[in-house]
Amino acid sequence: MLDQIKSGQGFIAALDQSGGSTPKALKGYGIEGDAFSNDEEMFGLIHDMRSRIITSPCFNGQKVIGAILFERTMDGDAGGKPVPALLWERGVVPFLKVDKGLEDEADGVQLMKANPGIDDLCARAVAKGVFGTKMRSVINLANEAGVKAIVAQQFAEAARIAAHGLVPIIEPEVNIKSAERDAADRLLLKETLAALDAWTGAPVMLKLSLPTEAGLFQPLVDHPKVLRVVALSGGFARPEACVELAKNPGIIASFSRALLEDLRHQMSDDEFNASLGGAIDEIHAASVA
């Protein structure tokens, strides 16, 4: 798995919509809110969508080198097999979303909520053959104290995760709609480089918003403590996200909405596979540009 993530020529699919974002994801897929009456039914529908994606013939390690899963997806089956096992059978490395959502904004940022169960979750992930984790916090303003707090929290949690032998994906997302986006990018770069220089564990991964200035994050791509840098689409539609990604060599995609935006529940299997395959081809091309 390490070799696939380190040198694989592809991108990481983000299939980790949690409870709060699931209704929106289902609506985008063509399933309205009146199609389910409780959380169990809602999560069942989103699991069916994810199963359809990961069992599609085009979803394999030739172009999709990894996939980030929601906890319920990790625990579920697809194609008659546990999801992490099925993914790796196809050459796709499984990751797990481990954060529990965001705190309210303070100092221009949203820290992650406390996560006392993270060690138990990591132990379960290891037992299921998961390679790494992902955790997200958000930077809305170029506030130095806030950005310092974001980076400190991310690396503290990364140390807990790495102790289980998992590779953490550190995701301090800069809000691409922020009026202070470029300044926030630069603050994040400074603080992340300092944290990496002090990091004594195995290399980590970074998941970042695409920078305002193309190439700004090259020092992170080149850092010896970084296994891979991946980018979120952050609200960009796929064509724009791919254009921005291609301006940043060495960074690969880890898209969610930009990957799934054209898929619909009502499609035939042939239509679904063709649409997904086209999206995979477009994102792959931008990732290896």
C-alpha positions in Angstrom: 0.0 0.0 0.0 2.8 2.4 0.8 4.3 2.0 -2.6 1.0 2.7 -4.3 0.5 5.9 -2.3 4.1 7.1 -2.6 4.5 6.5 -6.3 1.1 5.6 -7.8 0.1 7.7 -10.8 -3.4 8.6 -9.9 -5.6 10.4 -7.3 -7.5 9.7 -4.1 -11.3 9.6 -4.1 -13.0 11.2 -1.2 -16.1 9.1 -0.3 -16.3 10.2 3.3 -19.5 12.4 3.5 -20.6 12.3 7.1 -24.1 12.7 8.6 -24.2 16.4 8.1 -23.3 16.4 4.4 -25.0 13.2 3.4 -28.4 14.7 2.5 -26.7 17.2 0.2 -24.7 14.4 -1.4 -27.8 12.3 -1.9 -29.7 15.2 -3.4 -26.8 15.7 -5.9 -27.2 12.0 -6.7 -30.9 12.5 -7.5 -32.3 11.3 -4.2 -34.5 13.8 -2.4 -35.1 14.0 1.3 -38.5 12.4 1.2 -36.9 9.2 0.1 -35.8 8.4 3.6 -37.4 8.9 7.0 -34.5 8.3 9.4 -30.7 8.2 9.6 -30.5 4.4 9.0 -32.3 4.7 5.8 -30.3 7.8 4.8 -27.0 6.0 5.5 -28.2 2.9 3.6 -28.9 5.0 0.5 -25.4 6.7 0.6 -23.8 3.3 1.2 -25.6 2.0 -1.9 -24.2 5.0 -3.9 -20.7 4.4 -2.6 -20.9 0.6 -3.3 -22.0 1.4 -6.9 -19.0 3.6 -7.3 -16.3 1.3 -5.9 -17.7 -1.8 -7.7 -17.7 0.1 -11.1 -15.2 -1.4 -13.5 -13.4 2.0 -13.9 -12.8 2.4 -10.2 -9.4 0.7 -9.8 -5.8 1.4 -8.8 -4.7 2.3 -12.3 -6.1 5.8 -11.9 -7.6 5.8 -8.4 -4.8 5.0 -6.0 -6.8 5.6 -2.7 -10.2 6.2 -1.3 -11.2 7.9 1.9 -14.1 6.2 3.7 -16.7 7.2 6.3 -16.8 5.0 9.3 -20.0 3.2 8.3 -18.6 2.5 4.9 -15.5 1.0 6.4 -17.7 -1.3 8.4 -19.9 -2.2 5.5 -19.7 -4.6 2.6 -19.7 -4.0 -1.2 -19.7 -6.7 -3.8 -20.1 -9.3 -1.1 -16.8 -8.3 0.6 -15.7 -5.9 3.4 -15.2 -2.5 1.7 -11.5 -2.1 2.7 -10.6 -5.6 1.4 -12.5 -5.0 -1.9 -10.8 -1.7 -2.4 -7.3 -3.1 -2.0 -8.2 -6.1 -4.1 -8.7 -3.5 -6.9 -5.4 -1.7 -6.0 -7.2 1.2 -4.2 -5.7 2.0 -0.8 -8.3 2.5 2.0 -8.3 5.6 4.3 -10.7 6.4 7.1 -12.2 9.8 8.0 -11.7 10.0 11.8 -12.7 13.5 12.8 -16.0 14.3 14.5 -16.8 17.6 12.9 -15.9 21.2 13.6 -16.1 23.6 16.5 -17.6 27.0 16.1 -15.3 29.6 14.6 -12.8 31.3 16.8 -9.7 33.4 15.8 -10.9 33.0 12.2 -10.7 29.2 12.2 -12.7 26.1 13.1 -10.8 23.5 15.1 -11.8 19.9 15.2 -14.2 18.8 17.9 -12.7 16.7 20.7 -12.3 13.1 19.7 -11.8 10.9 22.8 -12.6 7.7 20.9 -10.0 8.1 18.2 -7.7 5.4 19.6 -10.4 2.8 19.6 -11.4 3.9 16.0 -7.8 3.6 14.8 -7.5 0.2 16.3 -10.6 -0.9 14.5 -9.3 0.6 11.3 -6.0 -1.3 11.5 -7.9 -4.6 12.1 -9.9 -3.9 8.9 -6.8 -3.3 6.8 -7.0 0.5 6.5 -3.8 2.2 5.6 -4.4 5.8 6.9 -6.8 8.4 8.2 -8.1 11.9 7.3 -9.1 14.7 9.6 -10.4 18.1 8.6 -10.3 21.6 10.1 -11.1 24.9 8.4 -9.2 28.3 8.1 -11.6 31.2 7.2 -9.3 34.1 7.9 -5.5 34.8 7.9 -5.4 35.0 11.7 -1.9 33.9 12.9 -3.1 32.6 16.3 -5.9 30.7 14.6 -3.7 29.1 12.0 -1.1 28.2 14.7 -3.9 26.5 16.7 -5.1 24.6 13.6 -1.7 23.2 12.8 -0.9 22.4 16.4 -4.1 20.4 16.8 -3.7 18.6 13.5 -0.2 17.4 14.3 -1.1 16.4 17.9 -3.9 14.2 16.5 -1.5 12.9 13.8 0.9 11.7 16.5 -1.9 9.7 18.2 -2.9 8.2 14.8 0.7 7.4 13.8 1.2 5.5 17.0 -1.2 2.9 15.6 0.9 2.5 12.5 -1.6 4.4 10.3 -0.6 7.3 8.0 -2.5 10.5 8.9 -3.8 12.8 6.2 -3.6 16.3 7.8 -6.3 18.5 6.3 -6.3 22.2 7.3 -8.6 23.5 4.6 -8.4 27.1 3.6 -11.8 28.4 2.7 -11.5 29.3 -1.0 -14.2 32.0 -0.6 -12.2 33.8 2.0 -11.2 37.4 1.2 -7.9 36.6 3.0 -7.3 33.4 1.1 -3.8 34.2 -0.2 -2.6 35.4 3.2 -4.1 32.4 4.8 -2.3 30.1 2.4 1.0 31.7 3.3 0.5 31.5 7.0 -0.5 27.9 6.7 2.6 27.1 4.6 4.8 28.8 7.3 3.3 27.0 10.2 3.1 23.6 8.5 6.7 23.7 7.5 7.7 24.4 11.1 5.5 21.5 12.3 7.0 19.2 9.7 10.6 20.2 10.7 9.7 19.2 14.3 8.0 16.0 13.4 9.9 12.9 14.4 7.5 10.2 13.1 7.1 8.5 9.8 6.1 10.8 6.8 2.6 12.2 6.9 0.2 13.2 4.1 -1.3 16.7 3.6 -4.7 17.5 2.1 -4.8 21.2 1.2 -7.0 23.7 -0.7 -5.5 24.6 -4.0 -3.4 27.8 -3.4 -4.2 31.2 -4.8 -0.6 31.3 -6.1 0.3 28.3 -8.3 3.2 26.4 -6.9 3.1 28.0 -3.5 3.0 24.6 -1.7 6.0 23.1 -3.6 8.1 23.2 -0.4 5.5 20.9 1.2 5.6 18.5 -1.8 9.4 18.3 -1.5 9.6 18.0 2.3 11.1 14.7 3.4 8.5 14.2 6.1 5.6 14.4 3.5 4.6 11.2 1.8 2.2 12.9 -0.6 0.3 16.2 -0.9 -3.3 15.9 -2.2 -5.8 18.7 -2.9 -9.5 19.1 -2.2 -11.8 20.6 -4.7 -13.1 23.0 -2.1 -16.3 24.0 -3.9 -14.7 24.3 -7.4 -16.7 22.5 -10.1 -14.6 19.7 -11.7 -13.4 21.6 -14.8 -12.1 24.5 -12.7 -10.7 22.3 -10.0 -8.8 20.3 -12.6 -7.4 23.5 -14.2 -6.2 24.8 -10.8 -4.8 21.4 -9.9 -2.7 21.1 -13.1 -1.0 24.4 -12.2 0.5 22.7 -9.1 2.8 19.8 -10.2 3.4 17.1 -7.6 0.0 17.6 -6.0 -2.7 15.1 -6.8 -6.5 15.3 -6.4 -8.6 14.1 -3.5 -11.9 15.3 -4.8 -15.4 14.5 -3.5 -18.1 16.7 -5.1 -16.0 17.3 -8.2 -15.7 13.5 -8.7 -19.4 12.7 -8.1 -21.2 15.8 -9.5 -22.5 14.2 -12.7 -23.6 10.8 -11.2 -27.3 10.2 -10.8 -29.3 7.4 -9.1 -31.5 7.1 -12.1 -28.7 6.3 -14.6 -28.4 2.8 -16.1 -25.2 0.9 -15.2 -23.7 1.7 -18.6 -24.5 5.4 -18.2 -23.2 5.5 -14.6 -20.0 3.8 -15.5 -19.4 6.0 -18.5 -20.0 9.2 -16.4 -17.8 8.0 -13.6 -15.1 6.9 -16.0 -15.1 10.3 -17.7 -14.7 12.0 -14.3 -11.9 9.7 -13.3 -10.1 10.3 -16.6 -10.4 14.1 -16.2 -9.2 14.2 -12.6 -6.4 11.6 -13.3 -5.1 13.7 -16.2 -4.9 16.8 -14.0 -3.2 14.9 -11.2 -0.4 13.6 -13.4 0.0 16.8 -15.4 
